Amino acid sequence: MASESVKRIAQKFCRADDPVTAKSVITPDFESKHSIPPLYQSKLVQKRNRKKERGKTKGEDWYNMPAPELTDELKNDLRALRMRDALDPKRFYKPNDTKGLPKYFQIGKIVDSPVDFYSSRIPKRQRKRTIVDELLQDAEFQRYRKRKAGELFKAKHQNARYFKSKKAKEGKKKNAKHTVVKS
């Protein structure tokens, strides 16, 4: 009975729209709390909290761009973008500025112009969710990738054969030096 009366009083006097009671500790769910949050925080704790908040966004100059959650799809897309110079051999791209994946970035969606409906529009059936999916569907890219993989495999295979035969020859020479002929 008493708890219900406390709840009614708290609801009556603790309005969220009132600026005075907005920071109040006594709220309608006051009884369910195990401890009261501290009224004052030390300067060190305040500094740590501000640093955490600052780390969540890029900053005022970048309009507080948030750091997105990196999923496997996003990581693969970013890796594909970083290796874009290997995807198209006839096109030149400047080298990347950073070694790892970026912390702050945004991914947008290209909106097609209604003027280009028949000329340069990709039909919905051919659109994919990620860049990697689009690359895997592209037939020209698949041919190029298979050709390059074959060339790399062939070069690696020939190098392996060369070094294997070289090691075998070195082994024969060492064995020939160490063999003592008794007469």
C-alpha positions in Angstrom: 0.0 0.0 0.0 2.8 2.4 1.0 4.8 1.6 -2.1 1.8 2.5 -4.4 1.4 5.8 -2.7 5.1 6.5 -3.1 4.8 5.7 -6.8 1.8 8.0 -7.2 3.6 10.8 -5.5 6.8 10.3 -7.6 4.7 10.3 -10.8 2.9 13.4 -9.8 6.0 15.4 -8.9 8.7 13.9 -11.2 7.8 15.1 -14.6 10.3 14.6 -17.4 9.4 17.8 -19.1 10.2 19.9 -16.0 13.8 21.1 -16.2 14.2 21.1 -12.4 13.1 17.6 -11.9 14.7 16.2 -15.1 18.0 15.6 -13.2 16.3 14.3 -10.1 17.3 11.0 -8.6 13.8 10.3 -7.4 11.9 8.8 -10.3 8.9 6.5 -10.6 11.2 3.5 -10.6 13.2 4.8 -7.6 12.3 1.8 -5.3 13.6 -0.8 -7.8 17.1 0.8 -7.9 19.7 -0.7 -5.7 21.9 2.4 -5.3 21.6 6.0 -6.0 23.9 7.4 -8.7 26.5 9.9 -7.3 25.6 13.5 -7.5 29.2 14.7 -8.2 32.0 13.0 -10.0 35.6 13.6 -9.6 37.5 15.5 -12.4 39.4 12.3 -13.4 36.2 10.4 -13.9 34.6 13.3 -15.8 37.7 13.5 -18.0 37.5 9.7 -18.7 33.9 9.9 -19.6 34.5 12.8 -22.0 37.3 11.0 -23.7 35.0 7.9 -24.2 32.3 10.1 -25.7 34.9 11.8 -28.0 36.1 8.5 -29.2 32.6 7.5 -30.4 32.5 10.2 -33.1 35.0 11.8 -35.5 34.4 15.2 -34.1 32.7 18.6 -34.8 34.7 19.1 -38.0 33.2 15.9 -39.4 29.7 16.6 -38.2 30.1 14.0 -35.4 30.3 11.1 -37.8 29.8 7.9 -35.7 32.1 4.9 -36.0 30.0 2.1 -37.5 30.0 -1.5 -36.2 32.3 -3.6 -38.4 30.6 -6.7 -39.6 32.1 -9.4 -41.8 30.3 -8.0 -44.9 31.6 -4.5 -44.2 35.2 -5.7 -43.7 35.1 -7.6 -47.0 33.8 -4.6 -48.8 36.5 -2.4 -47.3 39.1 -5.0 -48.3 37.8 -5.1 -51.8 37.9 -1.3 -52.0 41.5 -1.3 -50.7 42.5 -3.8 -53.5 40.7 -2.0 -56.2 43.9 -1.5 -58.2 44.2 -5.3 -58.5 40.6 -5.6 -59.7 41.0 -3.4 -62.8 44.5 -3.5 -64.3 43.9 -0.8 -66.8 42.9 1.8 -64.3 45.3 3.7 -62.0 44.4 4.4 -58.4 46.4 6.4 -55.9 47.9 4.2 -53.1 46.0 4.0 -49.8 46.8 6.4 -47.0 46.4 4.0 -44.1 47.6 0.4 -43.5 44.5 -0.9 -41.7 40.8 -0.5 -42.1 39.4 2.9 -41.3 37.6 3.5 -38.0 35.2 6.2 -39.2 33.5 5.9 -42.6 30.0 6.0 -44.1 28.5 3.9 -46.9 26.0 5.5 -49.2 23.7 4.3 -51.9 23.8 5.7 -55.4 20.4 6.9 -56.5 19.9 6.5 -60.3 18.6 9.4 -62.3 15.3 8.8 -64.0 16.9 10.3 -67.2 19.2 7.3 -67.4 16.5 4.7 -67.1 17.3 2.9 -70.4 21.0 3.8 -71.0 23.1 3.3 -67.9 20.9 1.8 -65.2 21.5 -1.5 -63.5 18.3 -3.6 -63.3 17.1 -4.6 -59.9 17.7 -8.2 -60.7 21.5 -7.6 -61.1 21.9 -5.4 -58.1 23.6 -6.9 -55.0 23.8 -5.9 -51.4 27.6 -5.7 -51.2 30.5 -4.9 -53.5 32.0 -8.4 -53.1 28.7 -9.9 -54.2 28.7 -7.7 -57.3 32.3 -8.7 -58.1 31.5 -12.4 -57.8 28.6 -12.0 -60.2 30.7 -10.0 -62.8 31.7 -12.4 -65.6 34.6 -10.3 -66.9 36.1 -10.0 -63.4 35.8 -13.8 -63.0 37.7 -14.4 -66.3 40.4 -11.9 -65.3 40.7 -13.5 -61.8 41.0 -17.0 -63.1 43.6 -16.0 -65.6 45.7 -14.1 -63.0 45.3 -17.0 -60.5 46.5 -19.4 -63.2 49.5 -17.2 -64.0 50.5 -16.9 -60.3 50.1 -20.7 -59.8 52.2 -21.4 -62.8 55.0 -19.0 -61.7 54.9 -20.4 -58.2 55.0 -24.0 -59.5 58.0 -23.3 -61.8 59.9 -21.5 -58.9 59.1 -24.5 -56.7 60.5 -26.9 -59.3 63.6 -24.8 -59.8 64.3 -24.6 -56.1 63.5 -28.2 -55.6 66.0 -29.3 -58.3 68.6 -26.8 -56.9 68.3 -28.3 -53.4 68.6 -31.7 -54.9 71.8 -30.8 -56.7 73.3 -29.1 -53.6 72.4 -32.3 -51.6 74.3 -34.4 -54.1 77.4 -32.1 -54.0 77.4 -32.3 -50.2 77.1 -36.1 -50.2 79.9 -36.3 -52.8 82.3 -34.2 -50.5 81.6 -36.3 -47.4 82.0 -39.7 -49.0 85.4 -41.1 -48.4 86.7 -43.7 -50.8 88.7 -46.5 -49.1 91.1 -48.5 -51.1 
